[in-house]
Amino acid sequence: MRADNSEDNLFREQLPNVGRLIREAGRKFFRPSTLTSKFPILGWLPRYRASYLLQDFIAGFTVGLTTIPQAIAYGVVAGLEPQYGLYSAFMGCFAYIVFGSCKDVTIATTAIMALMVNQYATISPDYAVLVCFLAGSIILVLGLLNMGVLVRFISIPVITGFTMAAATTIGSAQINNLVGLKSPSNDLLPAWENFFTHLPNIRKWDALLGIVTLAFLLLMKEVTKIKWGHRLFWKYLSLSRNALAVIFGTFLAYILSRDGNQPFKVTGNITAGVPPFRLPPFGTTIDGEYVSFGEMVSEVGASLASIPMIAILEIVAISKAFSKGKIVDASQEMIALGMCNIMGSFVLSMPVTGSFTRTAVNNASGVRTPLGGAVTGALVLMALAFLTQTFYFIPKTTLAAIIIAAMISLVEFDKVADMWKSKKRDMFPFVVTIVTCLFWSLEYGMLCGIVANLVYILYSSARPQLNITLEKIQGYEIALVDVKQKLDYASAEYLKEKVVRFLNQQSIKISLVIIKGSEINAIDYTVGMNIISLKADLDALNCELLCWNWSISCAGVVCRLKSDLRRIFKTEHALDELVAAHFDSVSGTASTVTIDSAQNEPAVD
């Protein structure tokens, strides 16, 4: 009885101590380190040095020169008036200082976010602002629930396919603006169709300025490679390329318009002043008809899932790229991004996330702390307050060239080559993602890519790596099943089918199957039931089953279902000793049965 009790205790399922977990969570919640982790500014601000101030100022100012023209351009991409791009470019900078954990990350609207919100923003700007608030709320809740782990389910091939498709779509949509044409759509095929069917209508001065500006921007990216002169000079000259392009284009448009003729299409009036601080619109009026909050949410639909997902993906990927050996807390980055969007929605912002281009500029400029974002935000506010009249003369073709140049850097053919070289199978989710994003939509394209990737995970789970060999040990023929990964419900039937099929295909009689379990670290109820079923099938074939070197937790699942199967789990022998001991016990049992039968025969007669 004692032996049975000890075995019961051995195979008993180990459940977590809920009370202890709650107490530990409570103590952890009230630790100072928890407060610091949720408000990273409390960690770095007390250690801030005066020497950091100049570096943060230079970095923030440089990023600001990049942010202003890009923000105006992305406001246009979103189908909004240009000032909305600027409205989206400052609040995130300030909020990230408090909640952000990566010094390099710059929060603002991006081309991908602008494109994803375009279909709603063209209905009314209120839709873009409401999506910003709702997306921020969703991201914040996910971050507070420590759901940063969800990002791990999106693989690099899917990310690469999505990024390249988005960059191609956005760049293609700007081809018409680059040459002075008006495009009826931001989609890939309609944009190119409009371009080729309206070639005679190309405005030559717009096309000339756009192509020259694009060539200038691409060449300026390479000036950092110049060996002669002061390296720092070439570095900051390259970082200022967007600002220089806008200054040149604006000056040229202003000078040439002095006689009343404007050779370029210009941005036009931008509403001056800082936006009012007010609640996001939970209802709007379109063409004199009131649209309720529920109707607005219904119109946005699936984008309330895809926009937060893409925003999270971008900021986490950027944070990891610039973390430089530090561990990135994805959940904290989600909290920071959620707060940036929520606060931004109070100043008419559209959805924002981390910008790879501006984060790279921030890093290259030598930023020391997130405080550099304050300078960027202040510069955008100053531009809104004092420079909107100047922005009137920014040529649209200049903004198109800036967007196309930024998108070219996102088309990473080297990653595709690496994928092909390292594992060609990964090309499948990449191709699925890029094709569906290009010819269907970005939201559903990303979803299709994730599903395609999960197919591989499910396939490998349903068909685990196992090797069944016929071994002759101690003179006995046995089937040795070597399982190379954990077993779950998807693979339960596969294991059983493979073993039974292997036995039926043999020309000789096999009386023992051994399943090696040293690499099986977990099984579930379905696997346990299939082990029991396999045992019954083998009994019908007059074959024994042993499970060798299974962990206590795995064996416990089966033993709790059927206690008399404890005898099939063996851990104390080497393989040859295990086989010898098994057949010795079988022989001994057979002998005992024979003797008992012989002793009982006379009585029966």
C-alpha positions, -999 to 999 in steps of 0.1 A, spaced: 0 0 0 28 24 8 44 17 -26 11 25 -43 8 57 -24 44 68 -33 37 60 -70 4 80 -68 23 110 -54 50 105 -81 26 107 -110 2 133 -95 -2 163 -116 17 193 -102 -7 223 -102 5 258 -95 -1 273 -61 -26 300 -70 -24 317 -36 14 320 -38 13 333 -74 -12 360 -63 10 370 -34 41 371 -55 23 391 -82 11 416 -55 46 420 -41 60 425 -76 34 451 -84 43 473 -55 81 470 -60 99 503 -71 113 484 -101 78 477 -114 70 515 -114 104 521 -131 96 495 -158 63 510 -166 77 546 -165 112 542 -179 118 580 -175 121 573 -138 151 552 -146 172 573 -169 162 609 -159 179 608 -125 211 597 -142 209 624 -169 241 643 -175 245 679 -188 269 665 -214 240 646 -230 220 677 -236 239 689 -267 239 655 -283 201 651 -277 195 685 -291 215 679 -323 198 645 -328 163 659 -321 168 688 -344 182 666 -372 152 642 -368 129 672 -369 143 683 -402 135 649 -416 101 646 -398 85 678 -411 86 671 -448 78 634 -443 49 643 -421 34 666 -447 39 640 -474 23 612 -453 -6 634 -445 -13 636 -483 -8 598 -486 -35 593 -460 -59 614 -480 -59 642 -455 -49 678 -456 -11 682 -451 -14 697 -416 -28 664 -403 6 649 -410 21 675 -388 -6 671 -361 5 634 -360 42 642 -356 46 659 -322 25 643 -295 41 609 -299 75 624 -294 65 638 -260 46 607 -248 74 583 -258 98 603 -235 78 591 -205 68 556 -215 94 545 -241 123 522 -233 145 526 -264 164 559 -267 166 558 -305 129 552 -314 110 581 -330 72 580 -330 53 596 -359 31 587 -387 46 564 -413 39 556 -449 24 523 -441 1 537 -414 -10 565 -438 -18 540 -465 -38 518 -442 -59 546 -428 -64 562 -463 -97 544 -471 -113 559 -440 -96 592 -438 -110 601 -473 -145 597 -459 -137 622 -430 -107 632 -410 -127 622 -379 -123 585 -389 -85 588 -389 -85 604 -354 -110 579 -340 -89 550 -354 -59 565 -337 -77 565 -304 -91 530 -307 -59 515 -320 -40 531 -291 -65 518 -266 -62 482 -280 -24 484 -281 -23 498 -245 -45 470 -232 -24 443 -249 7 458 -234 -7 459 -199 -17 422 -203 19 414 -213 9 402 -248 41 413 -264 47 375 -269 22 376 -298 48 394 -320 68 362 -320 42 345 -342 50 368 -371 81 356 -388 108 376 -407 97 363 -441 62 376 -434 75 409 -422 98 412 -452 70 404 -476 46 429 -460 72 457 -458 83 452 -495 47 451 -506 37 482 -487 68 501 -500 61 491 -536 24 501 -532 32 535 -516 61 542 -540 39 533 -570 11 556 -558 36 585 -559 48 579 -594 19 601 -608 27 629 -583 63 627 -593 55 638 -629 26 661 -622 -2 637 -629 -33 633 -607 -38 597 -596 -74 584 -590 -61 556 -567 -34 547 -542 -35 510 -553 -7 494 -572 -23 485 -606 -46 516 -610 -17 539 -602 5 524 -629 -24 522 -653 -31 559 -648 6 567 -654 9 548 -687 -25 559 -701 -17 596 -693 19 599 -705 11 628 -729 -3 648 -700 30 647 -680 40 681 -667 76 685 -679 87 709 -651 72 688 -624 87 657 -639 121 674 -642 121 686 -606 108 653 -593 134 631 -611 163 655 -601 151 656 -565 149 618 -564 183 614 -579 197 639 -554 181 621 -524 195 587 -535 230 602 -541 230 620 -508 225 587 -490 259 577 -504 279 608 -494 288 592 -461 312 569 -480 333 599 -491 368 594 -476 382 629 -479 372 659 -457 356 658 -423 335 626 -419 311 643 -395 303 669 -421 293 643 -447 273 624 -421 251 654 -412 248 665 -448 234 631 -457 210 632 -427 197 666 -438 189 655 -474 151 656 -470 152 691 -455 176 703 -482 153 689 -510 123 707 -495 142 740 -490 155 739 -526 121 729 -541 102 755 -521 127 783 -529 125 774 -566 87 773 -566 85 807 -548 110 824 -571 94 811 -603 59 821 -592 67 857 -587 53 866 -621 20 850 -613 27 817 -631 34 786 -611 54 759 -631 49 733 -604 19 718 -585 24 730 -550 10 718 -516 -12 748 -512 -27 762 -480 -18 745 -448 -40 755 -418 -18 774 -394 -16 770 -357 -14 742 -331 -45 719 -331 -69 722 -302 -66 697 -274 -100 679 -272 -116 645 -270 -114 624 -301 -146 623 -322 -170 596 -311 -194 606 -338 -192 628 -369 -213 646 -395 -209 637 -432 -228 657 -458 -252 670 -432 -259 634 -418 -249 624 -384 -228 592 -381 -228 575 -347 -198 559 -329 -212 524 -337 -215 532 -374 -180 546 -375 -166 515 -358 -186 493 -382 -172 511 -412 -136 507 -400 -142 469 -393 -112 446 -396 -87 475 -396 -92 478 -359 -73 446 -357 -48 450 -385 -37 486 -378 -27 479 -341 -10 447 -353 11 465 -379 19 494 -355 31 469 -328 51 450 -354 69 481 -366 78 495 -332 90 462 -318 110 454 -349 126 488 -348 133 487 -310 150 453 -314 171 465 -344 185 494 -324 186 479 -289 223 471 -292 225 441 -269 198 452 -245 166 432 -240 136 448 -255 104 446 -234 78 442 -262 50 447 -238 64 480 -225 69 492 -261 32 484 -267 23 505 -236 43 534 -249 29 531 -284 -7 529 -270 -2 560 -250 13 579 -280 -18 571 -300 -43 578 -273 -27 612 -265 -22 619 -302 -59 614 -308 -66 644 -285 -47 667 -310 -62 653 -343 -35 628 -350 -39 598 -373 -24 564 -362 14 565 -355 41 541 -348 79 538 -348 95 552 -380 125 532 -392 139 561 -413 137 587 -385 149 562 -359 179 555 -380 186 593 -383 182 596 -345 207 568 -339 232 581 -365 229 616 -349 242 602 -316 211 606 -294 217 597 -258 182 595 -242 146 597 -253 147 634 -244 158 641 -280 121 636 -289 112 668 -271 133 688 -295 117 671 -325 82 677 -311 90 713 -304 104 718 -339 71 704 -354 50 727 -332 71 757 -343 66 747 -379 28 746 -373 29 780 -356 52 800 -379 60 782 -412 27 771 -427 27 800 -452 61 788 -464 48 753 -468 23 766 -494 51 766 -520 64 730 -514 61 712 -548 41 681 -547 67 664 -568 93 671 -541 72 653 -515 66 624 -539 104 621 -544 110 620 -507 84 593 -502 97 572 -531 133 575 -518 122 564 -484 103 534 -499 133 523 -520 153 517 -488 125 494 -475 128 471 -505 154 447 -491 164 423 -519 193 411 -498 169 395 -473 151 377 -501 185 363 -513 194 353 -477 160 335 -474 166 316 -506 202 307 -496 194 296 -460 160 278 -464 140 279 -496 109 267 -478 106 301 -461 100 316 -495 64 303 -494 51 326 -466 71 355 -481 56 350 -516 21 345 -501 24 377 -481 38 400 -508 14 388 -535 -17 391 -514 -6 425 -500 1 438 -535 -30 425 -552 -56 423 -524 -49 445 -494 -22 450 -468 -45 439 -439 -55 406 -454 -21 401 -470 -4 401 -436 -31 377 -422 -26 353 -452 12 354 -445 7 346 -409 -16 317 -418 8 304 -444 35 304 -417 14 287 -392 7 260 -417 44 249 -413 41 249 -376 9 228 -376 24 205 -403 55 198 -383 34 194 -351 11 169 -369 40 150 -384 67 150 -357 102 138 -365 103 101 -354 125 73 -366 113 37 -363 141 11 -368 142 -27 -365 169 -36 -339 183 -69 -328 193 -66 -291 202 -96 -269 191 -118 -297 155 -104 -298 140 -84 -327 125 -52 -314 110 -20 -330 127 11 -316 107 43 -319 129 75 -315 107 106 -312 127 138 -318 102 165 -305 73 170 -281 40 153 -288 7 171 -288 -29 164 -299 -20 170 -336 6 143 -337 -11 117 -315 -27 97 -343 4 100 -365 26 82 -339 1 54 -335 -4 50 -372 33 49 -380 40 23 -353 12 0 -363 19 3 -400 56 -5 -394 47 -37 -375 23 -48 -403 49 -43 -429 75 -65 -413 80 -101 -425 92 -113 -391 74 -114 -358 81 -85 -335 71 -89 -299 83 -57 -284 80 -20 -293 101 6 -273 92 43 -276 123 63 -266 110 94 -248 142 113 -237 134 142 -261 96 143 -254 92 171 -229 54 173 -229 23 154 -239 -15 162 -236 -46 142 -229 -51 133 -266 -16 118 -268 -22 100 -235 -54 84 -249 -36 74 -281 -8 57 -261 -34 37 -243 -51 29 -277 -17 19 -291 -11 -4 -262 -44 -21 -270 -36 -24 -307 -2 -40 -299 -18 -64 -275 -40 -75 -304 -8 -81 -324 7 -101 -295 33 -73 -291 44 -56 -259 49 -18 -255 75 -1 -233 81 36 -229 117 42 -221 132 73 -204 100 93 -204 98 122 -180 76 119 -149 53 146 -162 47 128 -195 43 94 -179 19 109 -154 -6 119 -181 -9 82 -192 -8 68 -156 -35 91 -143 -57 79 -172 -50 42 -166 -30 33 -135 -21 -3 -146 0 11 -174 26 24 -149 45 -9 -156 53 1 -192 73 31 -182 110 22 -176 138 46 -167 164 25 -147 181 5 -175 202 9 -205 185 -3 -237 202 -37 -238 195 -42 -201 159 -31 -205 153 -56 -233 170 -84 -214 150 -77 -182 118 -76 -202 122 -109 -219 135 -125 -187 104 -114 -169 82 -126 -198 100 -160 -197 96 -162 -159 60 -155 -162 55 -181 -189 74 -207 -167 52 -199 -137 21 -202 -158 33 -236 -171 41 -249 -136 8 -237 -122 -11 -252 -150 8 -286 -145 -1 -285 -108 -37 -278 -114 -43 -303 -142 -49 -334 -120 -75 -315 -100 -94 -306 -131 -93 -342 -143 
